[in-house]
Amino acid sequence: MKIAAIFGSPNTRGSSSELHEIFLSASERAGITVMRIHAYQSNIMPCTDCGICRTENRCIHDDDMNEVYEHIRSADALTISSPVYFSSLPGPLKNLIDRCQLFWEARKRNPNPPRKRPAYFLATAGSLYPQVFSPSLTIIRHFYNSLDFVFNEKDFFLLAGLDKLGTVPKESREKLVLAGNDFAQTIMNVFEK
Ligand SMILES: Cc1cc2nc3c(=O)[nH]c(=O)nc-3n(C[C@H](O)[C@H](O)[C@H](O)COP(=O)(O)O)c2cc1C
């Protein structure tokens, strides 16, 4: 069993990565392999709408996305963490997501029954204004729905106001330990079916 875990922050020790690691720890303890993908450490060109993936199962770019495609294809579950940048997702993570147009096109040509793989999203924001996570959530929901991942209303953890908080509060860590346990259990249940 394998989780592909995509980290969207340039800060490998930042708040969203910290939340993500807490969330993944139960899965690792349960023996699930976690394949970490750091968007900022990957060489991923932006999608140029060349159109090749409309007819062929390949991308015109030859870069680190080749490996990411394989990790996403072979994963039993997918998790994404990200900070909010200008009310949305940071560029390198958005590039990675846009390059998954290849999966969307492949599914349009060949609509197989969905694999119903579990998914989760974790995000942090410096401020605390209304709808601070809305654009990011819309993108992530669209992304998971376009690939064959199940993303329900309970499948995310959002922490705003970090500029004032300074660090991730203890209650957030505790909640995430529980959410991580549930996620590990969900993956095992899907796998056992
Ligand atoms: C380029 C940039 C843009 C940002 N834009 C926003 C924003 O629009 N809204 C917000 O609440 N915080 C914004 N922030 C603050 C980050 O979302 C916040 O510091 C976050 O917790 C960082 O997460 P990390 O430690 O995982 O990198 C921005 C930070 C940067 C560097």
The ligand as a Gaussian input file, in Angstrom:
#p B3LYP/6-31G(d) Opt

LIG

0 1
 C        4.076000      34.681000      -1.424000
 C        3.172000      34.536000      -0.225000
 C        1.829000      34.821000      -0.349000
 C        0.976000      34.656000       0.737000
 N       -0.343000      34.921000       0.576000
 C       -1.183000      34.759000       1.612000
 C       -2.572000      35.021000       1.462000
 O       -3.052000      35.400000       0.397000
 N       -3.388000      34.838000       2.540000
 C       -2.901000      34.428000       3.746000
 O       -3.685000      34.285000       4.684000
 N       -1.586000      34.138000       3.920000
 C       -0.716000      34.298000       2.879000
 N        0.615000      34.007000       3.043000
 C        1.079000      33.451000       4.329000
 C        1.205000      31.921000       4.289000
 O        0.016000      31.316000       3.798000
 C        1.463000      31.382000       5.696000
 O        2.624000      31.963000       6.226000
 C        1.568000      29.873000       5.726000
 O        1.325000      29.420000       7.022000
 C        2.954000      29.376000       5.304000
 O        2.946000      27.958000       5.309000
 P        4.294000      27.087000       5.326000
 O        4.966000      27.366000       6.643000
 O        3.829000      25.690000       5.216000
 O        5.118000      27.525000       4.142000
 C        1.489000      34.192000       1.978000
 C        2.858000      33.927000       2.098000
 C        3.691000      34.102000       1.021000
 C        5.176000      33.799000       1.164000

